[in-house]
Amino acid sequence: MTQARWGTSTDGALLTALQRAAKQPVSHEEIVAQRVSFVYGSVSSSANGVTREKIRQMILQEEGGLAEGSR
């Protein structure tokens, strides 16, 4: 366990896994999914007709119509 300055500790295996994950490239589809999630979470729950798929389509259209996995 690694001692942090706030008196908490973090498992060494977890830190190693996080460091390894941080070095992995993020795919275009993962970035799109993160953007969709952010926008969907930011939209008021009273916004009728807003779906994750509509948001995804708008994001892809904004990017120039890139299809899944094209990067």
CORBELKA-V745937 format. One record per residue. N is the residue number from 1. OMEGA is omega in degrees with one decimal (none if undefined). Layout:
N | OMEGA
N | OMEGA
This chain:
1 | 178.5
2 | -178.3
3 | 176.1
4 | -177.3
5 | -179.3
6 | 176.9
7 | 176.3
8 | 178.4
9 | -179.7
10 | 179.4
11 | -178.9
12 | 179.1
13 | 177.5
14 | 178.1
15 | 178.3
16 | 179.2
17 | 178.4
18 | 178.5
19 | 178.0
20 | -179.4
21 | -179.2
22 | -179.4
23 | -179.1
24 | 177.2
25 | 178.8
26 | -178.6
27 | 177.3
28 | -179.2
29 | 176.8
30 | 178.2
31 | 177.9
32 | 179.8
33 | 178.1
34 | 179.0
35 | 178.9
36 | -179.3
37 | 179.8
38 | -178.5
39 | -178.9
40 | 178.8
41 | -178.5
42 | -178.2
43 | 179.1
44 | 179.5
45 | 179.3
46 | 179.9
47 | -177.0
48 | 173.3
49 | 179.2
50 | 178.8
51 | 176.5
52 | -178.5
53 | 177.4
54 | 178.3
55 | 179.8
56 | 179.1
57 | 179.3
58 | 178.7
59 | 179.7
60 | 177.9
61 | 178.5
62 | -179.9
63 | 179.7
64 | 175.5
65 | 178.8
66 | 179.7
67 | 178.2
68 | 172.5
69 | -177.5
70 | 175.8
71 | none
